[in-house]
């Protein structure tokens, strides 16, 4: 007997906050019976024309029957979603399942309590639905319908609906465009004066590209609204000269903010209309401000912030910078307060920087915004800077300023375009800034100090796209603590820091270790062209400093030319001539100039002029980066940076470093980044293999997971359910099931036969053929050759029985050891291949040499799945012990092509089937010709959510 679908529970996981096209936010959630009055009020605000487009006839009001129908859903065959701002609907969408005749249809019996179709539950349901939208006129053009379409399509796919149909009047061009621009495969027809659109809901490359392009534009616009407001209200401005609010107000004015500024404090006297000596309008509340306010800087105690947020929302404020502390950094109560802050702000369509933020800066001439605690507006430049720490933000701003931030009229070598210090980053994060900086013409280099990465999968995707057009340099704090800072509410990640580093490198991110290196690298990249290669010319007036620079180049993997010693008697003209010759030399890609002080004579200005002029007129051929290493010539750095009055616009500025190692490390990062850019321009491909049986693997997985899902009886050879309090609801596959699953993807595991006693071991060896190996499978002995638990090259029955007796005598009883007999594989290099699902980062493929290199030294490389053929080739070459694969010390090179193919096949398996949450192949013996997988294990679990493929949404709070 079928359970009525009306009994399905409210699907809370469909709730989401989204950023709209204009940068505002809205909440999307299922419509419930409690929304009846909201629906009526919403409909009353819709124009007659929009109602006509929706119902194809005049429809001035909704009847009681309509209201009941549009608010009562079963969340399977009939679903309605609403976009909400404040407490009001601004748009709705619904679908109704239909059959092949276009009549209402219902899903068959066999759905689980969440509405999903259970395995083996009978005929497939009708897989088509009719969809319809209605958007309030005042909110049309904000991208609301496009966002709703993404979410209703994801809901439909979850409910086994594969296709949408929509009937639209030809005059309703806006809605037709929503459907046609979505990127789905579609069919259009025209009948009886109505346009009928049918489109498949399976995501396509184009639909994903459309969704991500819309996501980028919306999130970039939301940040732009925060960084370029027309008016700012500082809420919590004190009457005294001190205090956070008054400090920010003064910084806004001192920086020359081009918009309007208001001071707000509920404690101001009734007769106070202007705050002196600043001379800005003073108000007791936002309501008293008679003009729009774009940005509110909140500097009041945490317990008063909710009232401030409500007042900002009612006034139409677009964004908040919350400087107030007392949130997640202060404990559980603070975390709850932080969640409430974000939820409240989002209900009004506002974005939040903070809480516990240091502030935001925009040096653009038309903005000049310093809504931060920094006492001065940095001079304009090409660096975009994001930090999750106010202290680090202060240090970076001060350090960059000292390095030569130029005159007020000139962009200096270390100038800033925009700066955001997000504090607890409860809402606006580094991902949002990457979206903004991606196509910001004022920013050439992105610098980021991160203590946590809330959505690593999205971060690497955005960073990779941004790095393709401009460098992204990251330093990550909290690398070894095992947890994020207390103020950051982020998903837990199990992957170690070395893995994070590999994944960032794969995305083209320049990861450095210290804040000093962050500034060093950023300054070089912002002021110099990218090097074409690793060849470095070194010249200067000190042989010793030249040799130190030479050694530093070798340490960083560069190819230095022999240093050119100009002697201590070299004049600025000698430097000019030598640098001009080096830049014209086709055998070098970059130049490092070294300089020590002259005795009794200061020639810093003259030397700076000579170096800059030589670099400016480098002659034909590609421009080459030039950097200077100086010892105790402080005035040289300022002169090279172009801070002198004689500097003219367009003059090339040269970065200077007080240590050769710092200059060379920054240059080496630029070389590696250039190489990544060149390779990214010709991306690899994910090969297709004719022998992969994707459908067969899917069927096996469904059966093997059935005991966990509770939907069918498993028929595999045996699974071991996860155990322990923290185990995921999955299954560890038996050896036979693991081998069968891997075989579906062309991965063969060398058979191993159980040997519970010596006689069985002999029979197994005779079946496989001598010579054989005898080894335990017990978890505490697996791969422990150091304990003598593996016996190889047993060529006869006598040797096998002797080995059996020794193992059971030394290590334990046969039933404790789980001994197996395996045919000997060709000699080669033992390696290990693993794939695992991290809840935050997604599927990660790992490779290393088996034993001590990977286990003791951590010499393992990692790539995000799916890997391309280029990724696979880089993966095996990026471990430090890679020379062992390519003929080290006269040994024969092994079959790396077969190894790369194995990596690609494992990557395809976990990418095609997210239920495969772990695969472990160890050892994989790579011989001169071919390879042998001697051990394999696999784990299955219900697939984790793929947030990168679903509809766009903001992080849940």
N, C-alpha and C positions, 0 to 999 in steps of 0.2 A: 504494500500500500504506500502511495506517494505521500511524503510529508509536504504540506503546503509551503510554498516558498515564502509566504508572508511571515513565516516564523524565523527567517534568517536574521541573525543579530546585526546590529548596526556596525558597519565596517569602518572602524575608527582609523584604520591604516590608509584610507583614501583621503583623509584630511591632509592639506598641504598649504603652505604659504608660498606665494609666487611673486616675482618681480615683474611688473608690467612694462610695456614698451616705453612709457614716459618716466620710468624710474620709481614710480610708486609701487606699493604692495597691496595684495589682496589675499584673502583666505578662500580656499576652495574646499568645500566639504559636501557630503551627501545631504540632501533635503529630507527633513523629517516631518511628522505630523505637527510638531510644535512650531513649525515655520509658517503656519497658515496665515497669520496676520502679516508677517514679513512679505509673503508672496503677494498678498492683496495690495499692500502699500507700494511694493515694487511695481506692480502692474499699473497702478494709478499714475505713476510717474513716467510711463512709457508713452511715446507719442502715438497718435492714431495711425500714422504711416507705418511705424514699426510693428504695431499690432496687426495691421493688414498684411504685411510681409510674412508674419509668423503664421496667421490663420487663413490667409487667402480670402478674407472677407472682413467687413467691419466687425469689430469685436470689442466694444467699449469697456466691458467689465467681465470679470470672471464669476461664473455662477458658483453656488455652494458645491455642486457636483464637480465642477472644474477644479476648485481648490482642493477638494478631497483627492481627486485623481492625481493632481500634480504634487501632492505632499505625502501620499501613501505609496511606498514602493516596496518591492520584495527584495531589492538589491541583487537580483539575479536576472530576471526577465524584464523588469522595469526599474530603471535607475534614473534619478535626477540629481544633478550637482548644481550648486550655487556658488557664485563668486561674491564675496562679502567684504565690504569696507565699513568700519564701525560696527554697527549692528544691523546694517541694511543690505539687502540684496542689490547688486548692480548688474547681475546677469545670471541666466540659468541655461542649463542644457539638460536634455533627457534623451534616453533611448528606450525603445520598445522592441523586444524581440519579435521577429516576424518569420513566417514560413515562406516557402517558395511561391505562394500565391499572394504574398503581401499581407496575410492575415495575422493577427496576434498569435504568438506561439509561446509555449512554456517549455522549460528545460525538463528532461525526463527525470524519473526517479533515479536516485543514486548520487545526488550531490551530497557533499559532506556538510557539516554544520556551518562552514564558512561560505558555502555556495559553490565550491569548486566541484567539477565533475569527478566522481570517484573512479578509480581504475576498475575496468571490467564490469561496469554498471549498466551495460546495455547499449542500445543504439545512440549514436551521437545526436546532440540536440540541434535544433535549428540554429545555424551559425550566422544569421544575418539580423540586423536591427535597423530600425528607422531612427534617425537622429534629428533633433531640432533645437535651435538656439533662440534666445531672446536677450538682447543687450539694451540696457537703459541708454537713451539717446545721449545723455550727458557724458557717458563713459565709452561711447563708440570711438574707435580710433586709438584706443589705449592698448590694443592687443589682448583684450579680455577673452574674446571668442577663440582666438588661436590657443591661448593657454587652456581654456576649458576643453577644446578639442583634444589636446594632448592627453589630458587627464581622463576624459570619458573614453577615449580609445584604449588607454591602459586598463581601465575598469572592464571594458568589453572583452579585451583579450583574456583577462583573468577569468571571466565568466564564459569562456569558450565561444565567444562571438568573433568571427573572423572578417566580417565585412559590414560596412555601414552603407545605408542608402539615405539620401536626402532629396526632398523635393523643394525647389526654390523658384520663386517668381523671377522671370528674366530681369525685371527692373531692380531686383535686390542684388546689385553687383557687389556690394561689400561682402555679403555672406558667400556668394559664389567664389569670391577671391580667397576667403578664409579656407575653403575646401581645396581649391586648385593649387594654392600656394603651400599646402601642408607637406607635399612631397610624397604622398602615398600613390600607389598604382591605382588609377581610376578610369572609369568609363562614363561618358556623358551621353545623354539622349534628350530629345525634346518631344513632348507629346501633350496634347490638350492644353497648350499654352503654359506648360510647366517644364522647367529644366530638372531632369532627374540625374543625380550624381550617385555613382556607386564606386566605392573604393575599398581595397583591401587594407586591413589594419596591421598587417605584418610590417614592422619597421624596415625601411629600405635605407640604402646609403644616402639617398637624397633627403628622405624625411628626417634622418638623424642630423644631416648637415643643416637643414632648415631649422630644426629645433635648437641646435647649438648656436647657430647664427643669431637667432632671436634671443636666446639666453645671453649671449655676449652683448648685444645692443642694449637689452634691458638692464643688465647689471652694470654695464659701463655708464649708462645714463643715470642710474641711481647713485653712483659714486660722484658723477659730475655735478649732480644737484647738491651734494654735500660740499664739494670743493669750489664751486663757483656760485655762491648764493648772491642774490641781489640785496638782501638785508639780513642782519644778524641781531638776535636778541640774546643778551647775556643775562641769564636768570640766576639770581643769587649774587648780584653785584652789591657789595657792601658800601656803606657810606664812608667808612674809613679808607685810608689809602692802602691798607693791606688786604689780605684775603685772596682766595683763588679767583673768584669772579671778577673783582676789581683789577687784578693782574691781567687777566685775559682781555678785559675791556681796554686797558691801557695798551696792551700789545697789538690789539686790532687797530687802534688809532695810530700808534707809532709806526706800524708797518705800512700805513697809507692805504688801508682798505678802501676800495672805490665805491662800495655800497653804503647802505644806511645802517647805523648802529643804534640799538636801544638798550638801556639799562633797566632791568626789572628786579624789584624786590618788594615783597608784600609789606615790609617794615618801613618803606619810605613814608615820610609824612605826606598827608593829603595835599599840602600846598607845594610839594616839590615837583617841579616840572622839568628841570634840567639839572644834570649832575655836573658839578664843577670840581676841579678846573677843566675836566675833559670837554664839557660843553655838549653832552649828548642828551637826548630826551630821556627822562626818567619816568617810570611807570610802576604802579603798585601791582599790576597784573597784565597779562597779555591782552586781555579783553580791552584794556585801555588804549592799545595801539590801533590806530585807525587805518593801517595799511597792512598788506600781507607781510608775513615774516617767513623767510625761506629756511633759515637755520637757527636752531636754538642751542646755545651752549649752556648746559645745566651744571650749576655749581652750588647745589643745596644739599643738606644732609639726606642720606639715603631714604629715611622714612618720609620725607616730603616729596620725593621724586614722583610717586604715582599721581599726586595732584598736579604736578607740573606737566607730566606727560598728557594727562587728560586735557589740561588747558591748551597745550600745544596742538593736540589733535583737533579740538574744537575750533581753534583759530586757523587751521589749515597749514600748519608748519610742515615742511617737507622732510626734515631730517633733524636728528639730535646728536650732539656731541656731549656725552655724559662724563664729566670729570669726577663726579662723586665716587667715593670709595664706600666700602661696607657691603660688598656683594660676594660673589663666589669665593674670593680670596680670603674671606673671613669665616668660612665654615658652612654648615648645612643650611642654617637660616639665611645666610647670604646667598647661597645657591638658589634657594626658593625665590628670594627677592629678585635675583637676576632673571630667572625664568619669567616671572611675572612682568618685569620691565619689558622684555622682548615681546612677549605676547600682547601686552597692552599697546606698545608702539605699533606693532603690525596691524592691530585692529583698526588703527587710524591711517594705515598706508604709509607709515614713516619708517625709515631705516635708522639704525642706532650705531654710532661709533662709541665703543666703551662697553660697560662702565669702567671706572678707574682708568680713564684714558688720559693721555698727555695732551692730545689735541691734533689739529690738522693745519697744514700750511699749503698755500698755493701762491707761487711767486710770479705768475703771469701778470704782465703789465696791466691788463684790464681788470684784474681781480685784487692782487696784493693782499691775500687773506692770511693773517696770522692768528687763528683762533686756537692758540696753544699757550703753554706756559713757557715757551722759549722767549727770552727777553728781546730778541731781535729777529726780524724777517731775514732769512738767508738770501744771499744774492742769487739771482736767477741763473739757472744752468740746465743741464740735460739729464740729471739724475733723479729718478723717482725712488723714494725711500719709504719703506713700510717696516715698522717694528711692533713687536708685541710687548715691549718693555719701555716704559717712560725713561728709565735710567739709561738704557742703551740708546734711546733716541736722543737724549741730551748729549751723550758722549759723541755720537756720530755727527750731530749737527755742529758741535764745537770743534771736533777734529777736522771736519771738512772745511770749516771756516778758517781754521789756522793754516790749512794747506794752501790757501790762496783762493779765497772766494770772490776775487775780482772787485772792481769798483762798482758802485751802485749803477753806473751807466753801462757796465760791460758784464757779460756772462763770464764768470771765472771758470777755472779748470775744474773746480769742485762745487759748482753751483747746483742748486736744487730746483727741480720743476715743481714737484708736489711731495708732501710729506704727510704720512698718517701714522700716528702711534695709537694703536687700538685698544691698549689695556687688556681687559678680559676677552676682547673680541667676541662678545656674545652674539653679535649679528654680523656687521661688516667685518670681513676677514681678508686675508691675503689673496684668496681666490677672487674676490670682488675687485681688488686693486689690479690683479693681473688682467681681468676683463677690461678695465679702464685703460691701463697703460698699453694694451695691445695695439691700439690704433691712435694713441695720444700723440699728436705731432710734436708736442713740447718735450717728450721724454725719449731719450735714446738708450738709456741703460736703467735696468730695474735692480735695486738693492733691497734685500729683505732679511730682517732678523726674525727668525721663527723659533718659538719654544714648543709649539705643537702644530700638527697638521691635521685639522679636523676631518678632511675628506681627501686622503692621499690620492685616490683614483682620479678625482676631479682636478686636484692640484697638478698632478703630473700631466694630465691632458692639456690643461690651460697653459702650464709652463712650457710644454713642448711647442704649442702653437705660437706662443709669444717669443720663445727663443729662436724660432725660425726667422724672425724679423728684427729682434733686438736682444742683447744679452740679458740674462736673468742670473743674478749672483745671490747666493743664499748662504747665510751662516745659521746653523741650528744649535740652539741652546738646549739644555735638559736632555743631552744625548745618552747619558749613562744612568740617570736616576730611575728609569723604568716607569716613570709616570709624568704626566703633563703638569704644569704649574696649577696650583689649586684653583685659580680663577677661571681656568679653561675647561669648559664642558665639552669634551671631545670623545669620539669612540676609542675604545682600547685597541691597541695594535700589538700583535705578538712579534712582529718582525724586528730583528735587531738593527742597530744603527748602521752597521756596514751594509745591510740590505737596502735601507733607505737611501744611503749614498749611491749605491749602484742604480737604483731606480731613478734617482734625480739625474744622474749622468746620462741614463738612457733617454731622458726627456730633454737633454741639452742644457740642463741647469748647471751653472758653475758653482759647485759647492766648495766653500772655503771653511777653515777651522776657527778663525778668530775675527773679531770685529775689525781689527787693524787690517787683516787681509781683505775683508769686505771693502773697506775704503780704498786700499791700495789697488785692488783689481778694478773697482768701479771707476776710479779716476783715470786709469790707463785706457779703459774701454771707451770712456766718454770723450777723451781728448785725442785718441790716436786711431788711425785706420787699422783694420784687422791684418795681422801678418799672413802672408800667403803660405808660409811654411815654417819649419823649425830652425832654419839656419840663421845664426845670430853673429853679427860682427861686433867686436868689442874694441873700443879705442879710448885712450885717456892719457893722463900725465903721470900715472903711477903704475909701474909694472906689477907691484904686489896686488894692488886693488884690481887690476885687470885679471890676474890669476885667480883671485877669489871669485870674481864674476864668472870666469871660465868654469871653475869647479861647480859653482851654483847652477850653471846651465846644464852641465852633465847630470847633476843630481836630479834635475827636473825633467830629464829626457829630451832636452834640446840638443841641437848640433852646433856648438859654437865654433867659429873660425879662430885661428890663433890670435890672441890679443895683439893689438897694434900699440906699441908704447911710444908716445909722443915726447917722452922725457919730461922732467919737472921744469924744464925751461920753456915748455910750449906756451905760445901766446894764444889769445883768443882767435887770431887769424889762422894759426895752425889747426886749432879745433875745427874752424869753419871748413878749411880745405879738406881735412881728413874725413869729416862727416859727409861732405859733398861727394867725395870719392866713394865712400862706403854705400851711400844711398844709390849711387849710379851703378854699383857692382851687382851683376845678375846672380852672383853666387851667395847672396845673403838676402834674408827676408825681413830682418829687423836689426836695429842698432842700439847697443847700450853704450852710452858715453860715461866714462868714469872721471872724476875730478877730485883732486885734493887741493888744499889751500896753497897759494903762493907765499913765499917767505917775504914778509915786510911789504906786501902789496896786495890790495884787494881789487880783484878784477871781476867780481861776480856779475855786475851789470853788463860789462863788455862780453864776458863769456856767454851769458844768457842770450844777448843779442845775436852773437855769432851762431850759436846752436839753433836758435829759432829761425834765423834767416836761412841757414843751410837747409833746415827741414822744410821751410816754406817753398824753396826753389829746388826741389829734389830732382827735377829733370824728368825725362820720359820714363815710361813704365809705371807700374802700380805704385801708389804711395806705400811707404813702409813706416811702421811705428818706430818712434824714437823715445827712449827714456834715459834719464840721467841718474847716476849714482854719485853722491857727493859725500865727503867726509868733512863735517864741521864747517860747511859753507852755508849757513842758514839763509843768508840773503839771496843765495842763488835760487832756491826753491821758489821764493816769492817773485823773483824776476822772471823765471821760466814760466810761471803760472800766468803772467800777464797782468800783474797788479800795478805795474808802474804807470805813471801818467802818460808815458810816451806810447803805450800800447794802442794800436789802432784796431777797429773792428775787423774781424776776419783774420787777424794774426794768429798763427798756429801756436798753441800753448803746449808746453812739454812737461810731463810729470817728473818730479824729482823724488828720490828716495834716499834716506840716510844709511841704508844698508843694501849691499848687492843682493842678498838673499831675497829681500822684499821686492825689489824691482824685477828680478828674474822670475820669482814665483808668479807675480802678476802677469808677466809676459807669457809664461808657460800656460797659464789659464787661458789667455787669449789665443794661443796656438791651438790648444785642445778644442776650444770653442769653435774656431775656424774650421777645424777638421770635421767636427760634428755638423756644422752648417753645410759643408760640402757634401757629406754623406747623406744628410737629410734631404738635400735637393734631389737625390736619386734614391728614394726609399726602397727598401727590400720588399719582397712579396712573401705571402704565405702560400707555399706550394700546395697543389692538389695531388693527392695520391689515389690512383684508381682502385687500390685494394682496401681502402678504408670502408668499413661497413658501419656508417653512422646510425642507420636505422636499427641494425642488429644490436649495437651497443646500447641504444636507448631502450630497446625492449628488455635487454638483460638488466639494466639499471632499474627499470620499473619493477621488475620481479624481485630483485635483490633488496630494494628499498621498501617493498610492500609491508614487511613485518613492522617497520618503523612507522609508516604512514597508517597502518591498521586498515588497509583497503583491500588486501588480497593475501592469499597464502603464498609464501615464498617457495620456490622450487630449486634454489641454488644448492650447492654442495655444502653450504654451511656458512653462517655469518656469526660474528661475535659482536654483540651490542656493546656500545660505549659504556664504560663503568666509571664510577667516581662522581662526586658532587658536581664537578665542573665539566663533565663530559658532554659533548654535543649529542643530540639525538640522531646518531648515525650508526653505521655498521662497519666493522673491520672485515674485509672479505677473506675468505679462505684462499689457500694457495691456488686451488683449482679455479675458483671464480675469478681470482685476480688474473691468472694466465689467460682465461677465456676472454675477459674484457680487453686485456692488452692486445690479444691476437686480433680482435676486431679492428685495431688500428695498426696492424702490421708489425707489432712488437712481439717477438718470440722470446720466451723464457726457457732456458735450458732445463729440461725435466730433472726433478730431484725425487727419488723414490724413498719412501719411509723405510727405516731399518731398525725396527724395535728389538731385534736380536741378531746375533752374528750370522745365523743361517739365512735369514731374510736379506741381510746385507749382501751376502755372497750371491744370492739369486738375483738381486737387483743389479749387481755389478755385471753378472753374466748377461743379463737382459740388455744393459746399456752398452757393455763392451769395455774391457780394460784398456788403458788405465782409468782409474776413477778417483774421486775425492770423497772423503768422509768428513762430515761436519755437523755440528749441532744447530738446531733451529731455536732453542730456548732464547728468549729475549735477552737474558743477562750474558749470554755467550755469543750471540750472533755478531759476526765480523770481528771477533776478538782473537785475531791470529797471535797476539802477544801472549795469550794464555796457553798457546799450543793446542787450541781446540779445533784446528783444521788440519787435516792430513791430506797431502796432495800426492799425485803420481803413484798411486797404489796400483802396481802392475800385475798382481796375482792374488789368488785367494789367500795365500799364506800372509802376505803383507797386509791384506785387508783385515783378516782376523786378528793379527797382532795389533794393528792400529785400533781396532774396536776394543780390545782388551785394555789397552793403555788409556784410552779416553774414558772408558767407564770406570777404570780404576782410579784415575786422577781427578776426574771432574764430577762424577756422580752416576746414579743409576740411569739406564737407557731411557726410562720414561721421563726422567728429569731433564735429560739432554735433548730429546727429540731428534735423534740422529737421522740423517738422510745420506743417501749415496747419489753422487752426481758425476756424469761423464766429464772428463777433463776437457777444458776449453783451450784453444790455442793460446800460447803465452802472449802477454801484452801488458798494457798499462791499466791498472785498476782505477776506475773512476766511479763517481756516484752522480746520479741524476734524480732530482726531486722536483715535485710540483706540489704546492700547498695553497690553500685559500686563506688569506688574511681577511678578517671581517671588515677592515677599513680600506686596505690597499687592493684587494682582489686577488686574482690568481697570479702566483709568482713562480717562475721556473728557475731552478738553481742547479749549478754544476760545480764540481770540484774533483780533485783526485782523492780516492778512497784512503781511509786511514788517517795517519798523523797530519798530512797537509790540511785536510778539511776539518778534522775533529780537534786537533791540538792547536794548529796555527790559524784556524778560521779562514783558510785560503779558499773561499767559495765565491762565485760570481752569481749574479741574479739579474733577471729581466722580467718585466711584466708580460703576461700572456694577453694576446697571442704574439708570439715571436715570429719575426720574418727570417728569411734565409740569411740576411745580413746580421740580424741579432744573434742567430745561432752561431755564425762564424766568429763574431766578436766575443760571444760568451765563453767559448772554449779557449780563446786566446787571451782573455783578460785575467785569468788566475795567474798568480806569480809562478806556479810550477808548470805553466804551459810548455816550456821548452822540453819537458819530458815526453810530450806528444810529438815533437817535431825533430827528433834525432839528436838528443842531447848527448854530448861526449861520444859521438860516433855510433850511437845506437840507431837502429832502423826507425824511421818515422812510422807512426801508426796511421790507421785509416780514419783520418779526421772527417772525411766526407760521410762515412757511415755514422760517425758520432753526431754530426750535425743533423743528419736525417732522423736519428733517434730523438734528438731534442725537439725537432719540428713535429714529429708524430705525437710525442707526449704533450706538447703544447696544444696541438689540435684536439686531443682527447679531453683535456680539462677545459678548453675553451668551448668546444661543442656541447659538453655535458657538465654544467656547473655543479651537478650532484657529486661529481668526483672531486672531493675536497682535499684529497692527499694521494700522491703516488710516490713511491720510494723504490728506486732501482739501484741495488747495491749488492755486490759490485757489478759494474759493467766493464768487462775486460775488452779493451780495444787493441786488436792485433794489427799486424801489417795489412792484412786483408780481412775486413769484416770485424764484427764484434760479437760478444756473447753476454747476454744478461743472465747472471747466475742467481740473483735473488730479486724478488719483487713483492711489494705489498701495496694495497690500495684501501682507501676508506671512502665510503659513501655517506652522504647526509642530505636531507632536504635542501634544495638549492637556496643559498643566501640571496637576499635581494640585490639586484644589479641596478644600483642607483644611477649609473652612468648611461643606462639604456632606457630607463623609465622617463616619465614626463618630468620636465624641469621643475624644481622646487627648491625652496630655501631650506637650510638645515632645520630639522624638527627641534622644538623646544618644549 
